[in-house]
Amino acid sequence: MDCCICGPMANYFKPPRNSICSSCYEGAKGIMAFIDELDGDRDAGFPTTSQGLKPNISKGLLIAFKWVRKMKEREEELNEKLKFLDCLVLALRDGIHTDIMVKPGTGAPLAAHRALLATKSEIFRTMLGSDECKAPAEDTISLPELSHDELKCLLEFLYTGSLPQESTDKHLYSMLVAADKYDIPFLRKVCEHQILDSLDSSNALDILEVSDVCSNRILKDRAMNSIVEHAEDVVFSTRYDEFALKNAHLCVEITRALLREMKDKKDHEMSG
């Protein structure tokens, strides 16, 4: 029987005696479950009743459709706002009214705007602050742990809210470290998501190493799980030899995790 939603005769079906296919049925259930999760948020954009209250989401897919359409309108509004704010990065790239020089550990310094840096990080605000009773604030700050290219990547993120595509792969780990050191939560979140998306056995050791530096529990646990899952490929790789020389404490943690995994498997086999 044709589906009254996705079938070729969908335009001719009339309620109430219609049927839907399993795909549409599962899709509808998924949509409703997702909407139900958001139903408690009064700012989520649901259409409201005349009394200002949200309608019961169980009334059907029509409410879900109205919610999706509302979200589309918000997306378009946000895209317009982002285009409006793009002028900030032009001010950085063209050096328009810059008032602070930021020096990397290697390479030439970059000009930036004191006010913007101070609003993006409490650490930068402290570094840039001045005591009127003492000396005025310096015209230069130094971020010695960053190279020129890494500093450029960091500044572009502070001005745009996104990492430059051409620099992401090269500087993702250093950006995570910078986010941790200079307390930039949004940068930390962006780096964390991108690192998790790329996690596999080939880079698990690198991610474990940087997560330890930043005390990032989520990345550390996921990297450790990947190492345990692909233990033979990881432990017998040439990268592991280099890793072990610099991270003896992490090798101890890997060994313990592998032993726990072996014990759990043995206990499971015995219980089975």
Buried (B, 14 or more C-beta within 10 A) or exposed (E): EBBBBEBEEBEEBEEEEBEBBEEBEEBBEEBBEEBEEBBEEEEBBBEEEEEEEBBEBEEEBEBBEBBEEBBEEEEEEEEEEEEEEEEBBEBBEEEEEBEBBBBBEEBEBBBBBBEBBBEBBEBBBEBBEEEEEEEEBEEEBBBEEBBBBBBBBBBBBBBBBEBBEEBBEEBBBBBBBBBBBBBBEEBBEBBBEBBEEEBEBBBBBBBBBBBBEBEBEEBBEBBBBBBBEBBEBBBEBEEBEEBBEEBEEBBEBBEEBBEEBEEEEEEEEEEE
